[in-house]
């Protein structure tokens, strides 16, 4: 649980982002929480939770131009907008296993451990920043630890948005005996996959041009590169991959009916991880939720937050959060 909390100096960026650090015993991992102050203060925060391969500043905090990010959008609506980097990503510390050979240990960062980091981030927002409640907005693999936290002792949680959630696909995936502590990710290969060329109709380009120009270089700078690794390659925790395999087989580290807050499932019509039928079946499992929303947004993929139509996503999530706030 939470050991010590310290606030770092504000980063000198146009986005006005401050970074705080939460430490976890006994390994003394340091988890970064990036926050942007609201323009007109409310009593709540929005905590963005990233997916399996890239951290906050490459996702909800990515600036397409100065002041243009999902976090900026939330801050402009009066919320303290924050993004958590899980251990092993972004500005957070690197687990010791990520500095060893990948085959020297089991997959790093499973969902229950990530859920504990979300809990500590929310404790920080409530106890240090003085927020009455937190709306969690999670993407892709991040929806698994976010729901795991929500189904447990979710003190301070006001709502849960699951953007592009990992859903069961009807069959158990084959076991991967080669899965180690981490895997190597080439920056240009990861950027190429953000285009979802195998999913989109020929000629349809959705990714923002800014992402093509800058994202790969920023991806390398934000993650762990070890000198002996190939150039432009970073090490990424492998635990999320194991969690995704199990979730697609219908095995989750939480019981959905134990989530007692409003839940929103949102995704693009070209999302390769979830479709409308799967989303409906998945959302129905959250029978303990007092409010449930489901929305498909046209012309969006699994990374809609990095695409031309991202503001449709921003506005939809903002509308859900506003409805939750109005119902309290």
C-alpha positions in Angstrom: 0.0 0.0 0.0 1.0 3.6 0.0 4.3 4.3 1.8 5.3 7.9 0.9 4.0 10.5 -1.4 6.0 13.4 -2.9 5.2 16.1 -5.4 7.8 16.8 -8.1 8.3 20.3 -9.5 6.0 21.2 -12.3 7.2 20.2 -15.8 7.9 23.2 -18.0 5.4 22.4 -20.7 2.6 24.3 -22.4 0.3 21.7 -20.9 0.9 22.8 -17.3 1.4 19.2 -16.2 2.7 18.4 -12.7 4.0 15.0 -11.9 3.7 13.4 -8.4 5.2 10.1 -7.3 3.7 7.4 -5.1 6.1 4.8 -3.7 5.2 1.1 -3.1 6.9 -1.1 -0.5 8.6 -3.5 -0.3 10.2 -3.1 -3.8 10.0 0.6 -3.4 8.6 1.1 -6.9 7.8 4.7 -7.8 4.6 5.3 -9.8 4.1 8.6 -11.6 0.8 10.5 -11.6 0.7 13.4 -14.1 -2.0 16.0 -13.3 -3.2 19.2 -15.1 -5.0 21.8 -13.0 -8.6 22.6 -14.0 -9.5 26.0 -15.4 -12.6 26.2 -13.2 -12.2 23.9 -10.2 -14.7 21.2 -9.4 -14.6 18.8 -6.5 -13.7 15.8 -8.7 -10.9 14.4 -10.8 -10.6 12.4 -13.9 -7.9 9.7 -13.8 -6.9 8.3 -17.2 -5.5 4.7 -17.2 -3.3 3.7 -20.2 -3.1 0.4 -22.1 -0.5 -2.2 -22.4 2.3 -0.6 -24.5 2.5 3.1 -24.1 2.1 5.5 -21.1 0.1 8.6 -20.3 2.1 11.2 -22.2 1.7 9.1 -25.4 -2.0 8.5 -24.8 -4.5 10.7 -22.9 -1.8 13.2 -22.3 -0.5 13.3 -25.9 -0.3 16.9 -27.2 -1.2 17.2 -30.8 -0.5 20.9 -30.5 0.2 22.9 -27.3 -2.8 22.5 -25.0 -4.6 19.9 -27.3 -4.9 16.6 -25.5 -7.6 14.6 -23.8 -6.3 15.6 -20.4 -6.4 19.3 -21.5 -10.0 18.7 -22.6 -11.0 17.3 -19.2 -9.2 20.2 -17.4 -11.0 22.8 -19.4 -14.3 21.3 -18.1 -13.2 21.9 -14.5 -11.8 18.5 -13.5 -8.3 17.9 -12.1 -7.1 15.8 -15.1 -4.6 13.1 -14.3 -2.9 10.1 -15.9 -1.2 7.3 -14.1 2.0 5.6 -15.5 2.1 2.1 -14.2 5.5 0.8 -13.0 7.6 -0.1 -16.0 6.1 2.7 -18.2 6.8 6.4 -18.8 8.0 8.4 -15.8 7.5 5.5 -13.3 10.3 3.3 -12.0 11.4 0.1 -13.8 10.9 -3.2 -12.0 14.2 -5.0 -11.5 13.1 -7.9 -13.8 13.0 -5.5 -16.7 16.8 -4.9 -16.4 17.5 -8.6 -16.6 17.1 -11.1 -19.5 13.4 -11.5 -20.3 13.5 -15.2 -19.6 14.8 -14.7 -16.1 11.3 -14.1 -14.6 7.6 -14.3 -15.0 5.6 -11.6 -16.7 6.0 -8.2 -15.1 2.9 -6.2 -13.9 -0.3 -8.3 -13.7 -3.7 -6.7 -13.3 -4.0 -7.1 -9.5 -0.7 -5.3 -9.0 -1.8 -2.6 -11.4 -5.1 -2.2 -9.6 -3.2 -1.6 -6.4 -1.4 1.2 -8.2 -4.7 2.7 -9.3 -5.9 2.5 -5.6 -2.8 4.4 -4.5 -3.2 7.1 -7.2 -6.8 7.6 -6.1 -5.7 7.8 -2.4 -3.2 10.5 -3.4 -5.9 12.5 -5.3 -8.3 12.3 -2.3 -5.9 12.8 0.6 -3.2 15.1 -0.9 -5.1 16.9 -3.6 -8.3 17.1 -1.6 -10.7 15.7 -4.2 -14.1 14.3 -3.1 -14.2 11.7 -5.9 -12.5 10.4 -9.0 -13.9 9.3 -12.4 -11.6 6.6 -13.9 -11.3 6.4 -17.7 -9.4 3.3 -18.8 -8.2 2.1 -22.2 -7.7 -1.4 -23.6 -5.7 -3.6 -21.2 -6.0 -0.8 -18.6 -9.7 -1.6 -18.3 -8.8 -4.9 -16.6 -6.9 -3.4 -13.6 -9.4 -0.5 -13.5 -12.4 -2.9 -13.2 -10.4 -5.0 -10.7 -9.9 -1.9 -8.5 -13.6 -1.0 -9.0 -14.8 -4.4 -7.9 -12.8 -4.3 -4.7 -12.6 -1.5 -2.1 -13.2 1.3 -4.6 -13.2 4.2 -2.1 -13.6 7.5 -3.8 -14.6 6.1 -7.2 -17.5 7.9 -8.9 -17.6 6.2 -12.3 -15.8 3.8 -14.6 -15.3 4.4 -18.3 -14.0 1.4 -20.3 -12.7 2.5 -23.6 -12.0 -0.3 -26.0 -12.3 -3.0 -23.3 -10.8 -6.5 -23.6 -13.8 -8.8 -24.0 -14.1 -12.6 -24.2 -13.8 -13.9 -27.8 -15.4 -17.3 -27.3 -12.4 -19.5 -27.3 -9.3 -20.0 -25.1 -6.2 -18.7 -26.8 -3.2 -21.0 -27.0 -0.7 -20.8 -24.1 2.5 -18.8 -24.9 5.4 -20.7 -23.3 7.8 -18.0 -24.5 6.2 -15.2 -22.5 8.9 -13.7 -20.2 9.2 -10.7 -17.9 9.1 -8.2 -20.7 9.2 -8.0 -24.5 11.1 -5.9 -27.0 9.0 -3.3 -28.9 10.3 -1.5 -32.0 9.0 2.1 -32.1 8.3 2.2 -35.8 6.6 -1.2 -35.8 4.4 0.1 -32.9 3.6 3.3 -34.8 2.7 1.2 -37.9 0.2 -0.8 -36.0 -1.5 2.4 -34.8 -2.8 2.8 -38.4 -4.8 -0.4 -38.2 -4.3 -1.0 -42.0 -5.7 -4.6 -41.7 -8.9 -3.3 -40.2 -9.7 0.0 -42.1 -11.1 0.2 -45.6 -8.5 0.9 -48.3 -7.7 4.6 -48.4 -9.3 5.5 -45.0 -6.7 7.2 -42.8 -7.8 8.0 -39.2 -4.5 8.6 -37.3 -3.6 12.2 -36.7 -0.7 13.4 -38.9 1.1 14.7 -35.8 1.3 11.1 -34.5 3.2 10.0 -37.6 5.6 12.9 -37.3 6.6 12.7 -33.7 5.1 9.7 -31.8 7.8 7.0 -32.5 10.6 9.2 -31.3 8.6 10.2 -28.2 7.8 6.5 -27.6 11.5 5.6 -27.4 12.2 8.6 -25.1 9.3 7.7 -22.7 10.2 4.0 -22.2 13.0 1.7 -21.1 15.9 1.3 -23.6 18.9 -0.7 -22.5 22.2 -0.1 -24.3 22.6 -3.6 -25.6 19.2 -3.7 -27.1 18.6 -2.8 -30.8 18.3 1.0 -31.6 14.8 2.4 -31.4 13.7 -0.6 -29.3 12.2 -0.4 -25.8 11.3 -3.0 -23.1 7.6 -3.3 -22.3 6.1 -5.3 -19.4 4.7 -8.7 -20.5 2.2 -9.1 -17.7 -0.5 -7.1 -19.6 -0.2 -9.6 -22.5 -0.9 -12.4 -20.2 -3.9 -10.6 -18.7 -5.3 -10.0 -22.2 -5.0 -13.6 -23.2 -6.9 -14.7 -20.0 -9.6 -12.0 -20.4 -10.2 -13.0 -24.0 -10.7 -16.5 -22.7 -13.3 -15.2 -20.2 -11.0 -15.2 -17.2 -10.9 -11.9 -15.3 -9.3 -11.1 -11.9 -12.6 -9.5 -10.8 -16.3 -10.2 -10.6 -18.1 -7.7 -12.7 -21.3 -7.7 -10.6 -19.2 -6.4 -7.7 -18.7 -3.0 -9.5 -21.2 -0.7 -7.8 -20.5 2.6 -9.8 -21.8 3.8 -13.1 -20.1 2.1 -16.1 -19.6 3.3 -19.6 -18.4 1.0 -22.4 -17.3 3.0 -25.5 -15.5 1.9 -28.7 -15.0 2.7 -32.3 -16.8 0.9 -35.1 -13.4 -0.3 -36.4 -12.2 -1.5 -33.0 -10.5 -4.8 -33.5 -10.8 -5.8 -29.8 -14.5 -5.3 -29.2 -17.7 -5.0 -31.3 -21.2 -4.0 -30.5 -22.5 -7.5 -29.7 -19.5 -8.3 -27.6 -19.8 -5.0 -25.8 -23.4 -5.6 -24.9 -22.7 -9.0 -23.5 -19.7 -7.7 -21.6 -21.6 -4.7 -20.1 -24.5 -6.9 -19.0 -22.2 -8.7 -16.6 -21.9 -5.4 -14.6 -25.3 -6.1 -13.0 -24.4 -4.2 -9.8 -23.9 -0.9 -11.6 -26.6 1.7 -11.0 -26.1 3.3 -14.5 -24.8 1.7 -17.6 -24.0 3.3 -21.0 -22.8 1.7 -24.2 -21.7 3.6 -27.3 -20.2 2.8 -30.7 -18.6 5.8 -32.4 -18.2 5.7 -36.1 -14.9 6.2 -37.8 -12.7 5.1 -34.9 -10.3 2.3 -34.1 -8.9 0.9 -30.9 -6.7 4.0 -30.6 -9.4 6.6 -31.3 -7.9 8.9 -28.7 -5.0 9.4 -31.2 -7.2 9.9 -34.3 -9.0 12.6 -36.2 -12.3 11.9 -34.6 -11.0 11.8 -31.1 -13.2 14.7 -29.9 -16.3 12.5 -30.4 -14.7 10.2 -27.8 -13.8 13.1 -25.5 -17.3 14.6 -25.7 -19.1 11.3 -25.2 -17.0 10.5 -22.0 -17.6 14.0 -20.8 -21.4 13.6 -21.2 -21.3 10.3 -19.2 -19.3 11.9 -16.4 -21.7 14.9 -16.4 -24.7 12.6 -16.2 -23.1 10.8 -13.2 -22.3 14.1 -11.5 -25.9 15.3 -12.0 -27.3 12.1 -10.5 -25.4 12.4 -7.2 
